[in-house]
């Protein structure tokens, strides 16, 4: 049972008692207080659903206050989505990557590729739309600063969104903001058990943690933050941009002809 | 600290003491013995890297015993890969989904979309190639049967592979074989906190667990199995086919023109 209680165990537990978050709430302090009361320590990682980040940062839009332009109206006709929502999707997108029927896969201004530019209408009041944070890395850094100050040491932070995937059914959480650690661990040049040099083993640690947080968050969309212990993180400023595949290295973002 | 020790904590720990696996080894019994000695209980999930499954099932090929045909030789010329490897890739592929330079994204006969049809040359002896199990669900079922018999109750099993992703850098583990639980939890028709009906919330639980296992496996490719506790699984026969997006619902597999 050496692994069960020891250093090798990875533990994730939900932070409890985070109130319903509203615009202007000091989310970093709310999280830092709950984390401190619930045993989070230096060296841990806190994984935060972007919904509370977006709400605290005022990234909530009333659809009936949106004035759709001609492009949004055309897109609404083509997709069956409300024109106001299409206006928001276009504003949040650098470009539309794929479209079929009512499904829009967009590249956001951050470089993330996801449905509807990450705009969410579930878990918000009818008639409202929730946008992604303007700069999720900056949001993560603010949370990290509050946690690290209160807990007296480095706590990593991941801000997550829930994405569909090419080729695979079902949604998983991914990292859209990172602070305090290297989100991708580059193991190239290391050696495997047989002594072969590893050539392609970038480990997407922040996405692994985001996905793991979904085991809890999926059960209850009221769980906005998960603490993780037992992760060997590499201290660094951190940025989720490291998790974005550069378009020139991406075989699916552009208009590559299929093989 | 209610969550830390309680039912809500998700715990993952590596099974230790699994010997180097060879063709013909009774992997289900090896795993069941280690699991029983290391505290795995009914209700837990065991996450197993396919490498040990493939090795035990004899899915190891000596490249110098492969006779490349004309298509493999052409592909070798175009990609710079050894013709023998190209022959294996073509044999393991239903089709090539994308190709650029030396990168081949293939759809395997199982329906998984991954680089080189899942054929791995790291962590195996030079000159050998490791193929995916022929039927990873069946492999998972055999492991599940051995675990459940020894532990006296249902233990879920996930067999994993390590995949790259469209749009995102870094590798994550995904489920290629599942037994004993529903790998995708369909929450459509449920309601969120605000009472809105959820429309798109299929949770890819088996992939979440696979990704979480990578936090350990990534550190040490000698860690073939991770136990997980605290997962609310839904009992079912289970199959990783549920995680494969049907090609007709996939915007990236086929030759859809970009938007």
Interface residues (C-beta under 8 A of the other chain):
Chain A: X1 X2 X3 X4 X6 X8 X9 X10 X11 X12 X13 X14 X15 X16 X37 X38 X39 X95 X96 X97 X98 X99 X100 X103 X104 X105 X112 X113 X115 X121 X122 X123 X124 X125 X126 X164 X165 X166 X167 X168 X169 X170 X171 X172 X173 X174 X183 X184 X185 X187 X192 X193 X194 X196 X198 X199 X200 X201 X202 X203 X204 X205 X207 X208 X209 X211 X212 X214 X215 X216 X218 X219 X221 X222 X227 X230 X231 X232 X242 X243 X244 X245 X246 X250 X251 X252 X253 X254 X255 X256 X257 X258 X259
Chain B: X1 X2 X3 X4 X6 X8 X9 X10 X11 X12 X13 X14 X15 X16 X37 X38 X39 X95 X96 X97 X98 X99 X100 X103 X104 X105 X112 X113 X115 X121 X122 X123 X124 X125 X126 X164 X165 X166 X167 X168 X169 X170 X171 X172 X173 X174 X183 X184 X185 X187 X192 X193 X194 X196 X198 X199 X200 X201 X202 X203 X204 X205 X207 X208 X209 X211 X212 X214 X215 X216 X218 X219 X221 X222 X227 X230 X231 X232 X242 X243 X244 X245 X246 X250 X251 X252 X253 X254 X255 X256 X257 X258 X259
